[in-house]
Amino acid sequence: MAKPVVAVVGRPNVGKSMLVNRITGRKDAVVQDKPGVTRDRVSHDAEWSGREFVVVDTGGWAPDEKGLAAQIAEQAELAVAAADVVLLVVDATVGIQDIDEAVVRMLRSAKKPVLLAANKVDDQRQEADAYALWNLGLGEPYPVSAMHGRGTGDLLDALLAVLPPETEDEDEGEHPRRVALVGRPNVGKSSLLNKLAGAERSVVDNVAGTTVDPVDELVDIAGTEYLVVDTAGIRRRYKESSGHEFYAALRTQTAIERAEVCVVVVDASEPLADQDIKILNEVVDAGRAMVIAYNKWDLTDAERRFYLNREIELDVQAFAWAPTVNISALTGRNVDKLSRAIETALAGWEQRISTGQLNSFLGRLTAAHPHPVRGGKQPRILFGTQAQNCPPTFAIFTSGKMDPQYVRFIERRLREEFGFEGTPVKVEIRPREKRGKK
């Protein structure tokens, strides 16, 4: 079924993200007790009384803003334009503010059905504060407490009453492949999503850490549709951070695990950082297909490219199996080539080798390069099979434990023999137990 869209809007710090989490029943949106944490428009699936819909969290809207705040307000206006119903959130404890009245004027010009949520009504004594919001001229205010859940059921019942009727989705078919854009802060992930989407889908600013919530968008790259997710930049030692940065990092990790392929965006105009290598390792540990995109190529000269090649040879050689694309998110250079790299990585990620092919390969390998003798014993490979794909994982049964260097040798020769371009390969050694041991 085609899902209706509900946009949650309001001035900064009235509890929109907390109400979104209450509606979805999950801690999807980053919440902190300070304004300006939510910046992009972020979609979440929700369900109430058997009816499914999409709730869109937005940043705080305010008139006549400049810079980053103006981009946040623009994203909220775009969410209103695309929504079927608008849910206006107002802080009932402080009453009607000038910004609230400006939001109402903006919503009236949009000509969309509007429901008024009077938030922060934590008990019955505060309900009188909610009734003062009749003066906004939007009809009955629904007193709710996003923190405690009070009154949200009545609000959702009223929401279902104004949603458009259910219609069949004519375009339902195969789901687009899920692609996550990951990397350090300020390497150009949001700019790349905007270039792919052909619109200002993510808020972009020179200040690192602008993106907080993962932002997803259906985009067409060279004729193929993908669901691309822009994520918050992964900072060094994010586990020691606090507040919204910590939760943004957790949601980025979740986005990596939900993706099928990760495009790791690297700033080619600056020397490679240890954090870049750490992010590459995180994608490998998550078992996702991987593409490396060297962004800001338009800012590199011949000297920088020479040193970049040296840095790649020294630090990124362990990930030589990942397809690479030199791009410029600002100018659009080679952005369309990402589709071919993504498809190559996905094909390697889903590749399967028959048991007969694998054991024939292992037989030739051990005959030419047997495992070294250790302590007077030489472990042998008895049998091998591909336990799963996505990523390719091989279970190799042996007569004893094998050196980690020999296991890496097996992995390297597997790549030389069968390809597996764009995907990590996992080799699990399962030594035979000694007789008499359970």
N, C-alpha and C positions, 0 to 999 in steps of 0.2 A: 504494500500500500504506500502511496505517496504521503510522506509525513509533513504535517503543517509545521510552520516555524514561528516560534515565540521569541521576541526580542525583549531582553530585560535591560531597561535603561533608567537613568536617574543621575543626579549630581554626584560628585565624588564622595565616597566613604559613607554611603547610606546603607550598606549591607547587601549589595546586588550579588556579589560572588557567593556570599554565605547562603543567600536565598536560593541561588542556582544549585548549590550543593544539597540543600534541603529538598529541592524538587527532584533532583536526580537520585537522591539517596546514596550518593557517593561523594568523596572528597576530590572532585575533579578540578575545581577552580582553586587557584592559589588565593588564600585569605590572610590578610594581616591588618592590624588596627592602625592603618595610616592610609591616606588617600594616594591614588595613582599607581597602585600595584597592578591592576588589570589595565592593559593598554590596547590590545588587539580585540577584535570580535572573535569569540571562541565558541564553537558549537559543541553541544553535548546531547546525547540521546536520553530521552526521558519517557516515562509511562505512568499513566494514572487511570485507574478503573478500566483497564484493558485497551485504552487508547494511547497509541504511541505518537510522540511529537519530538521536535528538536527545539531545545532551549538555547538561545544565544546570549552568552555573557558579554557585556561591553564595558569599556572604561567610562569613567565619570564624564558627563557632558556638561560643558559650561560655555556661555557665549563669549565671543570676542577674545578667544585665547590665541596665544602665539606659540610658535615652535612645536615642541613635542606634544604639548597639551592640545594644540589645534589639530594635530594628526589623530590623537586619541578621540577627540570629539567628532572628527570626520568619520572614523570607523564606526562610531555609535550611530551616526546618521545613515550610513550605508546599511547597517543592520536593521534599522527601522524601515528603510525603503524595501528591503528584501523580505520582511516579516509579514505573516498573515495577521498576527495579533501582537500588540505591544503591552508589556507589563511595566508600568511606571512604579518605581520604588521610591518612597519618601520616608524620611526619618520623622516619625510621629512625635518623638520626645522634644524636638526643637521647633516643630510647627512649620508653616509655609515660609520658605526663603525666596528671595528674589530670583535665585537660579532655578528653583522649582517652577516658578511661574514662566521663566524663559523656556524651560523644557516643555511645558504644556503648550506654549505657542508653537514650538517646533513640531510637536506631535499633531497639533490641529492642522498644520499645513500639510502633513503627510497623509491625512485622511485615512487613518487606520484605526480599527477597533482598539480601545485602550482600557485596561483594567488598572485600578489604583490600589497598590499594596502599601498600607501604613505599617512600616516595619518598626521593630524595637518596642512593640507592645507586649511586654513580658508577663503582665498579669492584668486582672480585670480592672484594677484601679486606674490603669493607663489608657483604657479604651476611650475615655472622654477626649484624650489628646487626638485619637484617630478621627473622631467625628468632626473635629475642627477642619479636617482636610476636605470637607464638602465644598469649601469655598474655592477650591481649584476648578470647579465646574466640570469634573470628569465623572460625576455620579458617585455611587456609594464607595467609600474607602473600605477595604478589607483589612482589619487589624490582624497582624501576624507577628510572630517572633521567629526570625530566621535562625537565631541561636538555639532556641528550645523547641521549635516546630509548632508552636501554638498557633492555631488558626490557618495553617497552610492547607489543610484538607478542604475547608470551605473555599479558599482562594482557588484551588485547583478545580473544584467542582464548577465554580463560576467560569474558569478558563475554558473548560471543556464545552460549556454552553455556547461560547462565542467562536470556537474553532470552526473552520470551514468543514463541510461534510467530507467524509472519506471518499477517495476516488482511487481507481486502479492506476498503478504506475505502469505506463506503457513501455517504459525504457528498462524495465527490470530484466536483468540477465547476469552475465558474469560480472563479478565485482572487480573494479580496477586494482592493479597492484599497488601496494602501500609502500611509499618511499619516504624515508626520514632524512631531513637535512640536519646534520650534526657538525659540530666544530667548536672552536674556542669563541669567546665573545668577540663581536665586531670583525668577523672575517667575511661578512657579506651574505649570510644565510637568508635573511629577510629580503634583501635586495634581489637575490636569486629567485625566491618564491614570487616576488612581484613581477619580475621579468617573465617567468614562466606563465603566470596567471594573466599577464597583460593588463594588470590593474594594481592599485595600491592596496594589496590584500593584507600586508603586514606593516606596522609602524616602523619606520627606518629613521635612525638617528646616529650621529657620530659617537654618542655616548655608549660605551660598552654595557651590555646587560639590558638593552631596551626591551627585548622579547622576554616575557616571563612564562606565559601559558603556551603550550604547543598549539600552533595554528595550522589547520588542515584546509586544503583546497583541491578541488578537482581541476587538473590542468592537462592540456594537450601538448605533448612534446613530439614533434615530427610525426603527427598523425596517430599517436597512441595516447590513450587517456590513463593518467596515474592519479592516485590520491597522495599528494605531496604534503608532508607535515614539517612545518618550520618549528624548530625547538630552541629553547634557551641555550645560550652558550655555556659549555661545561668549563667551569673554573677549576683552578688548582685547589686541592684540599676543600672541595665543596662540602664534605661531610663535617668540617669544622665550622662552616658558616651557619648563620642563624636567620630567622625571619623568612621572607618570601624567597630569598635566594636559595635556601636549603630546599624548600618545597618545589621550586622551579627545577632544581637539579634532579629531584626524584621523578618529576613528571617527564623530564627529558630521558631518563633511564627507562621509564615505562614506554615511551614512544619508540625507543630503540628496540625493545623487546617485542613490541606489537608490529614493527615494520617487517617487511620481507627483504628489503635492500636498503642500506644506509649510504647516502652520498656524504662523505666526509669532506667538508669544505675547508681548504687550507689557504691562507693568505700568502700568495706567491711573492708579493712585494717585500715581505719581511723574512728574516731568517727563521727556519723551522724551529719550533719550541718543543721542549719536552712534553708539554701538554698535548701537542698534536699527536705524538707517538702514543701517549697514554690513551687518547680517544680512539685511535686505530685499534689498540689492544682491547678496549672495551667492546667495540663492535665485534671483534673476533671472539671474545669470551661469550658474547651474547649469541653467537652462531648465526649472524645475519650475513647475507651477501653484501659486498662492499664495492663502492666506486670512489676513487679519490679525485676531487675536482680542485685544481689549482686556480683559485680565483684572483681577480685584480691583475690579470696578465697584461692589461693595457698599461699598468704602472711599472712594468719591469723593463729594463734595458738589457743590452747584451752582457754586461758585466754581472748583473743580478741573475740572469739566466744561467751563466756559467757556474756561479756559486750555488744556485739552486740544484743544478744537476749533481754537484759534488755532495750536497747535503742529502739528496735522495739516495745516492749510492751508499752513503755511510749509514743513514738512519732509517730509510724506508725500504731497504733491500729485502727485509724480511716479509714485506707485503708486496713484493713484485708481482704476485699473482693477481692483484686487483687492477682492473682497467683504470686508466687515468685520462682526464680531459683537461686541457688548458682553456679556461673560460674567462669571460669578463661579464659579471652580472650587470654592470652599469651600461655597457655598450651592447650586450647581447652576443658577444663573440663566442662561437662554438657551443652556445647553450643548446641548440638543437641536436648536437652530437651526444648529449647525455642519454638520449633514448637508446641509442645503439649500445652504449656502455652498460646501461641498466639491464637491457635484455640479455646481454652476454653474461652478466653476473647472475641473473636469475636462472639462466639455462644451466650454468655450472652448479648453482645451489640446489637445483632439482635433479641433477644428473644421477643415474643409477647404473651400476656395473653388475653384470650377472655373476653368480657365484663361480661358474666355470671359467669366465674370463679372469676373475680375480685370482683364483688358485693357480691358473696357468701362469699368470704374471708372477705370483709369489714363488712358484717353483723355479722359474728362470732367474729371479732375483737372488734367491738363496744359493742356487748353484754357482752363480758368478761371484756373489759377495756374501759368503756365510757369516754368521754372527761370530765375533771373536770368542776365543776360549777364555772363560773366567773361572778361576779356582779349580782348574782341571775339568770343568764341564762346559759344554757348548749347547746353549738352548737352541731348539729347532722350532720352526713354524710348522704346525700340524695341519691347520685348516684356517681359512679366512672367509668372511662373508660381509656384505654391506648391510649393517643393521638398520640403517635408515638413510633418507636424504633430508635435505633442508635443515642443517647442512649435511653433506656426505659424511657418514660415520661408519667406520670399519671396525669390526670385532675380529681380532686375530688370536687364535688359540695356539699356545706354545707349550713346549715341554718345561719351560722355566722362565724366570724373569729376564727381560732384555734391557740393555743399556738405553738410556734416553737418547743418546746420539744415534743409535741404530734405528730407533723409532722415528726420529726426524728424517733419517735417511730413507726409510720406507715411505714416509709422507712425500718427500721430494720426488722420489721415483714414481709414485702414484700420479703426481701432477705431470711429470714428463710423459708418462704413458697414456693417461686418459684425459688430461686437460685440467678440468675443474677450475677454469678461469673465473675469478671474481668471487670465490667462496672459500671460507676456511674449511680445512679437511681435518677430521678428528680420527685418530688411530688409537683404539683401545686394546691393550695387550691383556689377554686373559690366560695366565699360566695355569698349567694342569696341576691340580692338587696332588700331593704325595699320597701313595696308597696307605690306607689305614686312617687318614685324616678326613674329617667331615668338613 
